[in-house]
Amino acid sequence: MRTATTEETGLLLEARSLVRVFQIFGNIERTMILFMIATGNGITATDIAEAIQVSKPHAYQHLKRLIAGGWIKPVRRGHARGYVCSNLEVHLLLTSLRTIARAQGSVFPKGRRRDPAMILNFRQWQDLKAPAA
């Protein structure tokens, strides 16, 4: 059994870190909220709840998680609290992801079979699962 190289181990650590970052997108409502905040200017929880048709407490739960993850920050908007991207990099990332999502939607319509050549062969990465010696 071969051991993972330093480069492969680094790649695995980077991939795991990125997976943790992108777990925030594992929920469609939270992703919609992020996209709305990226395009809106200080959008409120009420605006969000009405737009995606969820209760305000449900919207607040998502907002709380997004704040804790460093994706967004609250700002005062008159008497209400609005939400904006936490920094320019987050805003640019979300804008880019929306562009990618739109492009993927037109390239990979529903029901299309996946090309087997595009599916990652995870067996070749089994060695990376073991801790580095």
C-alpha positions as CSV (number, residue, x, y, z in Angstrom):
1,M,0.0,0.0,0.0
2,R,1.4,3.3,-1.0
3,T,1.6,6.3,1.3
4,A,0.2,9.7,0.4
5,T,2.7,12.3,-0.7
6,T,3.0,15.7,1.0
7,E,1.3,17.3,-2.0
8,E,-1.6,14.8,-1.9
9,T,-2.0,15.3,1.9
10,G,-2.1,19.1,1.4
11,L,-4.7,18.7,-1.3
12,L,-6.8,16.6,1.0
13,L,-6.6,19.1,3.8
14,E,-7.5,21.9,1.4
15,A,-10.4,19.9,0.0
16,R,-11.7,19.2,3.5
17,S,-11.4,22.9,4.4
18,L,-13.3,23.9,1.3
19,V,-16.0,21.3,2.0
20,R,-16.5,22.9,5.4
21,V,-16.7,26.4,3.8
22,F,-19.3,25.2,1.2
23,Q,-21.5,23.2,3.6
24,I,-23.3,26.5,4.1
25,F,-24.7,25.9,0.5
26,G,-26.2,22.5,1.6
27,N,-29.6,24.1,2.2
28,I,-31.6,25.7,-0.7
29,E,-33.2,28.4,1.5
30,R,-29.8,29.4,3.0
31,T,-28.3,29.6,-0.5
32,M,-31.2,31.7,-1.7
33,I,-30.8,34.0,1.3
34,L,-27.1,34.5,0.5
35,F,-27.8,35.3,-3.2
36,M,-30.5,37.8,-2.1
37,I,-28.1,39.5,0.3
38,A,-25.4,39.6,-2.4
39,T,-27.8,41.4,-4.8
40,G,-29.7,43.5,-2.2
41,N,-28.5,46.4,-0.2
42,G,-29.3,45.8,3.5
43,I,-32.2,43.4,3.0
44,T,-34.1,42.7,6.2
45,A,-35.3,39.4,7.7
46,T,-38.9,40.3,6.9
47,D,-37.9,40.9,3.2
48,I,-36.2,37.5,3.2
49,A,-39.1,35.6,4.9
50,E,-41.6,37.0,2.4
51,A,-39.4,36.4,-0.6
52,I,-38.7,32.7,0.1
53,Q,-42.0,32.1,1.9
54,V,-40.7,31.0,5.3
55,S,-41.5,32.2,8.8
56,K,-39.4,35.0,10.3
57,P,-38.0,32.7,13.0
58,H,-36.9,30.3,10.3
59,A,-35.2,33.1,8.4
60,Y,-33.5,34.3,11.6
61,Q,-32.1,30.8,12.1
62,H,-30.5,30.8,8.7
63,L,-29.2,34.4,9.2
64,K,-27.7,33.4,12.6
65,R,-25.8,30.6,10.9
66,L,-24.6,32.8,8.1
67,I,-23.4,35.5,10.6
68,A,-21.6,32.8,12.7
69,G,-19.9,31.5,9.5
70,G,-18.6,35.0,8.6
71,W,-20.7,35.2,5.4
72,I,-22.8,38.1,6.3
73,K,-23.1,40.9,8.9
74,P,-26.0,42.9,10.3
75,V,-26.3,46.6,9.5
76,R,-28.8,49.2,10.7
77,R,-31.4,50.2,8.1
78,G,-33.6,52.8,9.8
79,H,-35.3,51.1,12.7
80,A,-34.8,47.7,11.2
81,R,-31.7,45.5,10.9
82,G,-30.5,44.7,7.4
83,Y,-27.9,42.2,6.3
84,V,-25.0,42.6,3.8
85,C,-22.1,40.5,2.7
86,S,-19.4,40.5,5.4
87,N,-16.7,41.7,2.9
88,L,-16.0,42.3,-0.8
89,E,-14.5,38.8,-1.3
90,V,-17.8,37.2,-0.1
91,H,-19.8,39.4,-2.4
92,L,-17.6,38.6,-5.4
93,L,-17.7,34.9,-4.6
94,L,-21.5,34.8,-4.3
95,T,-21.8,36.8,-7.6
96,S,-19.5,34.4,-9.3
97,L,-21.4,31.4,-7.9
98,R,-24.7,32.8,-9.3
99,T,-23.1,33.2,-12.7
100,I,-21.8,29.6,-12.5
101,A,-25.2,28.3,-11.4
102,R,-26.9,30.0,-14.3
103,A,-24.4,28.6,-16.8
104,Q,-24.7,25.1,-15.3
105,G,-28.4,25.3,-15.5
106,S,-28.3,25.8,-19.3
107,V,-25.5,23.3,-19.9
108,F,-26.8,20.5,-17.7
109,P,-30.6,20.4,-18.0
110,K,-32.6,18.2,-15.7
111,G,-32.7,14.5,-16.6
112,R,-29.4,14.5,-18.5
113,R,-27.2,11.5,-17.7
114,R,-23.8,12.2,-16.3
115,D,-20.8,11.4,-18.4
116,P,-19.0,8.6,-16.6
117,A,-15.7,10.2,-17.5
118,M,-16.6,13.2,-15.4
119,I,-17.3,11.2,-12.3
120,L,-14.3,11.1,-9.9
121,N,-12.9,7.7,-9.2
122,F,-12.7,7.8,-5.4
123,R,-10.8,4.5,-5.2
124,Q,-7.6,6.1,-6.2
125,W,-8.0,8.5,-3.3
126,Q,-8.4,5.8,-0.6
127,D,-4.8,6.2,0.5
128,L,-5.5,9.8,1.3
129,K,-8.1,8.9,3.9
130,A,-5.4,7.3,6.1
131,P,-3.5,9.7,8.4
132,A,-0.1,10.6,7.2
133,A,2.7,8.7,8.8
